[in-house]
Amino acid sequence: MDVKSAFLNGFIEEEVYARPPPGFESAKFSDGVYKLRKALYGLKQAPRAWYARLKSFLLKSGFVMGSVDKTLFLLSRGGDTLIVWIYVDDIIFGGSSHALVSSFAEQMSKEFEMSLMGELQFFLGLQIKQGLEGTFVHQAKYTRDILKKFNMGDFKPMTTPISTNTALDADEDGEAVDQKEFRWMIGSLLPTGPDIRAVCLCARYQASPRTSHRQAVKRIFRGFSDADHAGCRIDRKSTFGTCQLLGTSLVSSSSRKQASVALSTTEAEYVAAVSCCSQLLWMKATLSVFGLRLQVEGVDNALIKGEIESQWTGLIALLV
């Protein structure tokens, strides 16, 4: 569902004054200003005020806020569960009971001016397909759109987006390319998943892109790559990537250059392991909100039991 004029629903606690818009000036107070009681679009306080209003309403309605993700709210009633996730003025919700879902939609419509968008199909570049087997999330349409945008729809695919021997540098003697188009290409790749090392590598040269950088980006549109050790020619820092799975499904991934220089491949791997471990702890804490437990078997293998995975699938199968 989408909240119409969401930021206009928030009450602000700070003292904020605004000049009246043209045509609404007071004849008695020509130089007067208005003290705002509610937020307006453009105010820095508006997003926070809207979130505070919505959070207060959900908590009064019996929801419990997630201990890790503060935009996640859960309502348990009997043996059923309702999940609500907030993204600015968009709200995704679903549950294990159609009656509970319908009741929440009616309750929100009475409190706010809402637009019900129906079953969730597209969200932030993601396509969501729901079936009896579960929920499938992919980016097929987004991928086709960005390939068409850069006239690469007829290109043949590559097995990897960047060669393992490729090490980009500033290439100051190379031919300059359109900076706007280069940044556009990088920006189009960042929302894709999993976030791969090659995108971050090319993004470092957005200030002064060269032909070699553009060629590297064009290849990224056609494949996948792995991490490296001390691969940056400028500061010799390592770039690492991690991905976290729930059962057989990719939940999150990251790829970034390490903050410090690793003196060995072992040290670089330890830094990557710490980052991956912190994300796993976040996942574990989030799953605990749903009453699900993460069972770890061995040092290098984290397994989610089939019954836990089926419970998770059942909770999100009714997303609308």
C-alpha positions as CSV (number, residue, x, y, z in Angstrom):
1,M,0.0,0.0,0.0
2,D,1.0,3.6,-0.6
3,V,0.3,6.5,1.7
4,K,-0.8,9.6,-0.1
5,S,1.0,12.8,1.0
6,A,2.8,10.7,3.7
7,F,5.0,13.5,5.0
8,L,2.0,15.8,5.7
9,N,0.8,13.3,8.3
10,G,3.7,13.9,10.7
11,F,3.5,16.2,13.8
12,I,6.6,18.1,14.5
13,E,7.8,18.8,18.0
14,E,10.3,21.6,17.1
15,E,9.3,25.2,16.6
16,V,9.3,25.8,12.9
17,Y,8.0,28.9,11.2
18,A,7.2,29.4,7.5
19,R,6.3,32.3,5.4
20,P,2.7,32.1,3.9
21,P,2.6,31.1,0.2
22,P,1.6,33.7,-2.4
23,G,-2.1,34.5,-2.1
24,F,-2.4,33.5,1.5
25,E,-0.8,36.5,3.2
26,S,-2.6,38.1,6.1
27,A,-3.9,41.6,5.5
28,K,-3.5,42.4,9.2
29,F,0.0,40.9,9.5
30,S,1.8,41.6,6.3
31,D,5.1,40.5,7.6
32,G,3.8,37.6,9.7
33,V,4.8,33.9,9.5
34,Y,3.0,30.7,10.4
35,K,4.0,28.3,13.1
36,L,3.8,24.8,11.8
37,R,1.9,22.1,13.7
38,K,2.4,19.4,11.1
39,A,5.3,18.7,8.7
40,L,5.6,19.9,5.2
41,Y,7.5,18.5,2.2
42,G,11.0,19.9,2.1
43,L,11.4,20.0,5.9
44,K,14.3,18.0,7.3
45,Q,12.0,16.9,10.1
46,A,9.3,15.6,7.8
47,P,10.6,12.0,7.3
48,R,11.3,11.5,11.0
49,A,7.9,13.0,12.0
50,W,6.1,10.7,9.6
51,Y,7.9,7.7,10.9
52,A,7.1,8.7,14.5
53,R,3.4,9.1,13.7
54,L,3.2,5.7,11.9
55,K,5.2,4.0,14.6
56,S,3.0,5.3,17.4
57,F,-0.1,4.2,15.5
58,L,1.3,0.7,15.0
59,L,2.5,0.2,18.5
60,K,-0.9,1.4,19.9
61,S,-2.5,-1.2,17.6
62,G,-0.6,-4.0,19.3
63,F,2.4,-4.4,17.0
64,V,5.9,-5.1,18.2
65,M,8.8,-3.3,16.6
66,G,11.8,-5.4,15.4
67,S,14.8,-5.3,17.8
68,V,17.2,-5.0,14.8
69,D,15.3,-3.5,11.9
70,K,13.3,-0.6,13.3
71,T,11.1,-0.5,10.1
72,L,9.8,-4.0,10.8
73,F,6.6,-4.5,12.9
74,L,4.9,-7.7,13.9
75,L,1.5,-8.5,15.2
76,S,0.7,-11.9,16.8
77,R,-3.0,-12.8,17.3
78,G,-3.9,-16.3,18.3
79,G,-1.8,-18.6,16.1
80,D,-1.5,-16.0,13.2
81,T,1.2,-13.5,12.5
82,L,1.0,-10.2,10.5
83,I,4.2,-8.6,9.2
84,V,4.5,-4.9,8.3
85,W,7.6,-3.4,6.7
86,I,7.9,0.3,6.0
87,Y,9.9,2.0,3.3
88,V,9.3,5.8,3.5
89,D,5.7,6.1,2.3
90,D,5.4,2.6,0.9
91,I,4.2,-0.2,3.2
92,I,4.5,-3.9,2.5
93,F,2.5,-6.2,4.7
94,G,1.4,-9.8,4.8
95,G,0.4,-12.5,7.1
96,S,-0.7,-16.1,7.7
97,S,-4.4,-15.1,7.8
98,H,-6.5,-13.4,5.1
99,A,-8.8,-12.0,7.8
100,L,-5.9,-10.4,9.7
101,V,-4.5,-8.9,6.5
102,S,-7.9,-7.4,5.5
103,S,-8.5,-6.0,9.0
104,F,-5.1,-4.3,8.9
105,A,-5.8,-2.8,5.5
106,E,-9.1,-1.4,6.7
107,Q,-7.6,-0.1,9.9
108,M,-4.9,1.8,8.0
109,S,-7.4,3.2,5.5
110,K,-9.4,4.7,8.3
111,E,-6.3,6.4,9.9
112,F,-4.5,7.5,6.7
113,E,-5.4,8.2,3.1
114,M,-4.1,5.1,1.4
115,S,-3.9,3.5,-2.0
116,L,-4.0,-0.3,-1.9
117,M,-1.6,-1.6,-4.7
118,G,-2.8,-5.2,-4.6
119,E,-0.5,-8.2,-4.5
120,L,3.2,-7.3,-4.4
121,Q,4.8,-7.7,-7.8
122,F,7.4,-5.0,-8.2
123,F,9.4,-3.2,-5.5
124,L,12.7,-1.2,-5.7
125,G,13.7,-2.9,-8.9
126,L,12.8,-6.3,-7.7
127,Q,10.2,-8.6,-9.2
128,I,8.3,-10.8,-6.8
129,K,6.5,-13.9,-8.1
130,Q,4.3,-15.8,-5.6
131,G,3.3,-19.4,-6.1
132,L,2.4,-22.6,-4.2
133,E,6.1,-23.5,-4.0
134,G,7.0,-20.2,-2.3
135,T,8.1,-16.7,-3.2
136,F,10.6,-16.1,-6.0
137,V,12.5,-12.7,-6.2
138,H,14.4,-11.8,-9.3
139,Q,15.4,-8.8,-11.4
140,A,14.8,-10.0,-15.0
141,K,12.9,-7.0,-16.1
142,Y,15.3,-4.5,-14.5
143,T,18.2,-6.3,-16.2
144,R,16.5,-6.2,-19.6
145,D,15.7,-2.5,-19.1
146,I,19.3,-1.4,-18.3
147,L,20.7,-3.4,-21.2
148,K,18.2,-1.8,-23.5
149,K,19.0,1.6,-22.0
150,F,22.7,1.3,-23.0
151,N,22.0,-0.4,-26.4
152,M,23.4,-3.7,-25.2
153,G,20.4,-5.9,-25.7
154,D,22.0,-7.9,-28.5
155,F,25.4,-8.4,-26.9
156,K,26.6,-11.9,-26.2
157,P,27.0,-12.9,-22.5
158,M,30.4,-13.4,-20.9
159,T,31.3,-16.0,-18.3
160,T,32.8,-13.4,-16.0
161,P,32.2,-9.6,-16.0
162,I,35.9,-8.8,-15.5
163,S,39.0,-10.8,-16.0
164,T,40.9,-12.0,-13.0
165,N,44.0,-10.4,-14.4
166,T,42.4,-7.0,-14.8
167,A,43.6,-4.3,-12.4
168,L,42.2,-0.9,-13.2
169,D,44.1,2.3,-12.4
170,A,43.5,6.0,-13.0
171,D,44.7,5.6,-16.7
172,E,45.4,9.4,-17.0
173,D,46.7,9.0,-20.5
174,G,43.6,7.2,-21.7
175,E,40.8,8.7,-23.8
176,A,38.2,10.5,-21.7
177,V,34.5,9.3,-22.0
178,D,31.2,10.9,-21.1
179,Q,31.2,11.3,-17.3
180,K,27.4,11.5,-17.1
181,E,26.9,8.3,-19.0
182,F,29.5,6.5,-17.0
183,R,28.0,7.5,-13.7
184,W,24.6,6.5,-15.1
185,M,25.9,3.0,-15.9
186,I,27.4,2.6,-12.4
187,G,24.2,3.8,-10.8
188,S,22.2,1.3,-12.8
189,L,24.4,-1.6,-11.6
190,L,24.5,-0.7,-7.9
191,P,20.9,-1.9,-7.2
192,T,21.5,-5.3,-8.8
193,G,22.3,-8.3,-6.7
194,P,24.5,-9.8,-5.7
195,D,26.6,-6.6,-5.5
196,I,29.9,-7.7,-7.1
197,R,33.5,-6.5,-6.7
198,A,33.7,-5.3,-10.3
199,V,31.1,-2.6,-9.8
200,C,32.8,-1.1,-6.8
201,L,36.2,-1.2,-8.6
202,C,34.9,0.8,-11.6
203,A,32.9,3.2,-9.3
204,R,36.2,4.6,-8.0
205,Y,36.9,6.3,-11.3
206,Q,33.6,8.2,-11.8
207,A,35.4,11.6,-11.4
208,S,37.5,11.1,-14.5
209,P,36.4,8.0,-16.4
210,R,38.4,6.7,-19.4
211,T,37.8,4.3,-22.2
212,S,39.3,1.4,-20.3
213,H,36.9,2.1,-17.4
214,R,33.9,2.2,-19.7
215,Q,34.9,-1.0,-21.4
216,A,35.2,-2.7,-17.9
217,V,31.7,-1.5,-17.0
218,K,30.2,-2.7,-20.2
219,R,31.6,-6.2,-19.5
220,I,30.1,-6.2,-16.0
221,F,26.7,-6.1,-17.7
222,R,27.5,-9.6,-19.1
223,G,28.8,-11.7,-16.2
224,F,30.0,-12.3,-12.5
225,S,33.3,-12.2,-10.7
226,D,35.2,-13.0,-7.4
227,A,37.2,-11.1,-4.8
228,D,41.0,-10.4,-4.7
229,H,43.9,-9.6,-2.5
230,A,45.7,-6.2,-2.7
231,G,44.1,-5.7,-6.1
232,C,43.9,-1.9,-6.1
233,R,47.0,-0.5,-7.8
234,I,46.6,2.9,-6.1
235,D,46.5,2.0,-2.4
236,R,47.0,-1.8,-2.5
237,K,43.9,-2.5,-0.5
238,S,42.0,-5.7,-0.9
239,T,38.4,-6.0,-2.1
240,F,36.2,-8.7,-0.7
241,G,32.6,-9.9,-1.2
242,T,30.3,-11.9,0.9
243,C,26.8,-13.4,0.5
244,Q,24.4,-14.8,3.0
245,L,21.8,-17.4,2.3
246,L,18.7,-18.6,4.1
247,G,18.4,-22.2,3.1
248,T,19.1,-22.0,-0.6
249,S,17.9,-18.4,-1.1
250,L,20.3,-15.4,-1.3
251,V,19.2,-13.0,1.4
252,S,22.0,-10.3,1.3
253,S,25.3,-9.7,-0.2
254,S,28.1,-7.0,-0.1
255,S,31.3,-6.1,-1.9
256,R,33.6,-3.3,-0.8
257,K,37.2,-2.3,-0.5
258,Q,38.7,-3.0,2.9
259,A,39.5,-0.1,5.2
260,S,43.1,-1.1,5.8
261,V,45.9,-2.8,3.8
262,A,46.1,-6.5,4.4
263,L,49.6,-7.9,4.7
264,S,48.6,-11.4,3.5
265,T,45.8,-13.3,1.9
266,T,45.0,-14.8,5.3
267,E,44.6,-11.4,6.9
268,A,42.3,-10.3,4.0
269,E,40.2,-13.4,4.5
270,Y,39.9,-12.7,8.2
271,V,38.6,-9.2,7.5
272,A,36.0,-10.6,5.1
273,A,35.0,-13.3,7.7
274,V,34.4,-10.6,10.3
275,S,32.1,-8.7,7.9
276,C,30.3,-11.9,7.0
277,C,29.9,-12.9,10.6
278,S,28.4,-9.5,11.6
279,Q,25.8,-9.9,8.9
280,L,25.0,-13.4,10.0
281,L,24.5,-12.1,13.6
282,W,22.1,-9.5,12.2
283,M,20.2,-12.2,10.3
284,K,20.1,-14.3,13.5
285,A,18.7,-11.5,15.5
286,T,16.1,-10.7,12.9
287,L,15.0,-14.3,12.7
288,S,14.6,-14.4,16.4
289,V,12.0,-11.6,16.1
290,F,9.9,-14.1,14.1
291,G,10.5,-16.8,16.7
292,L,12.8,-18.7,14.5
293,R,16.2,-20.1,15.6
294,L,19.3,-20.4,13.6
295,Q,21.1,-23.7,14.1
296,V,24.8,-23.7,13.3
297,E,26.5,-27.0,12.4
298,G,30.3,-26.8,12.2
299,V,32.5,-23.7,11.8
300,D,32.0,-23.1,8.0
301,N,28.5,-24.3,7.5
302,A,25.3,-22.7,8.7
303,L,22.2,-24.8,8.0
304,I,18.5,-23.8,8.4
305,K,16.3,-26.7,9.1
306,G,13.5,-27.4,6.5
307,E,10.7,-26.7,8.9
308,I,12.1,-23.3,9.8
309,E,12.5,-22.4,6.1
310,S,8.9,-23.5,5.4
311,Q,7.6,-21.3,8.3
312,W,9.4,-18.3,6.9
313,T,8.0,-19.0,3.4
314,G,4.5,-19.3,4.9
315,L,4.8,-15.9,6.6
316,I,5.7,-14.0,3.4
317,A,3.5,-16.0,1.0
318,L,0.6,-13.6,1.5
319,L,2.5,-10.3,0.8
320,V,0.2,-7.8,-0.8
